[in-house]
């Protein structure tokens, strides 16, 4: 590890006080890890791949606004830069957006800064309360808060934590369209051997993320691929696609299902799957934290590596 | 129609000189239609639904950067605002991005403005030639060109047409990552009866776009749905998904396949499909322009409605 700290480090999509930072703090015990912001999701992948950090935390999907395409594109790994980077954990963070400003009221606000995803998640509130106010996209909600700290005619959509960090007023709280606005983050690691071992007898479930392409000249190739999961009793939890960029209108598919890649029936399914798809890659197996959410996991031991074990 | 012009009008995602404007000019004869820019994709849908224009032109998908999620979200129609708005045509536009500036060389450029999709499509060139230069997201490439026209320290990623309109230098041409960088646009119409009739005996093919949800409590429901297309011999040409926003991690799926919704075998397939999916909606059938691209369609008669007929 290149870090000079005696503690292993965790890279996250920064800046400080970002939702990724909060997700990293959910997963790793601050007494045992140091945390390093990175300016872009690609920089987190690069730090993990190079061994400059022990883990990385990146956003993957939001319950209101869908997949984070930048993360999907990095998993596509079209330049083969991240061949040793795998997913070893996931975490879910409830996202509550606020309108922050140094102005005393919304009537003084002429511009709103935020990340495009955050604008997308607050569309209803903005349509009702800020119609005609200019919107300016910036790279993160925390960056937006930083910008408006010096601009009394502007507001930011960001977290309550960002208001504290940048000394801003909360003009409106919980302005997200859906009360169930949750972002899912992945924990990245560079060594597949570090992936969590198969949980046995704990009543817990694992999930596995795959990427693959299909021969688009063969009609029904995607259907044949998905049918394998059904035939082997593997329930799909997520499906997404991105352009392969090798051929126009040719796609990389991402499929997540319940099961660990080490389990015998999963390995049998993957062997079958290889008959129907190309470039199959196992991106990682990890504990299903979504099912645990109703079980008070926040109070349980820190996950992924907080107790010094891989699971 | 609310338009005061004697000619029927076509709304497109503006401003003038945008790629949507170029796509609209590809589809409709300027001698027979007037063209109206709209500030947002939602505004194009609204104009079509309200009958304020005869047609709308919106971007749907880019071959390098994937689906335009704003358009998908409007097709989801979660607020039931666009129940009479359908797709009646498609067109493909080759997209060549340029770096435009009033500066004489790249070395004077401290900021680059563009749409997030355009940044995504020029990632390789930017990494090699403009590392460390600040990137500022704006709502369109043409807006970016407009902004930098008055800022000698800035550049825009936009079209060559935008350079002419705003009097900018082309510092670098064709900077997109993929030589096959193509954007697909949909033509919207408010009356499903206006959709193109089934082509018979012309050797042409039609495509149909559907949206549906599946009961996420039923394992394999998506697989069962996709299998129907295979069983009825309908080849899928596109699949996409967006969060339903009704329940977290519940999705609206978009499937496009070869065939017209009026054709007998397609209607049989749709009847079968209804057994496996919820909220099935036919978003339109239209002539497959992708297959026609190699056949010199640019020189052929204007499509969709340019010759006064629906096809």
Interface residues (C-beta under 8 A of the other chain):
Chain A: X62 X63 X64 X65 X66 X69 X73 X116 X120 X135 X137 X138 X139 X177 X178 X180 X182 X219 X220 X222 X223 X224 X226 X227 X229 X230 X233 X235 X236 X237 X238 X239 X240 X241 X242 X243 X245 X247 X248 X249 X290
Chain B: X62 X63 X64 X65 X66 X69 X73 X116 X120 X137 X138 X139 X177 X178 X180 X182 X219 X220 X222 X223 X224 X226 X227 X229 X230 X233 X235 X236 X237 X238 X239 X240 X241 X242 X243 X245 X247 X248 X249 X290
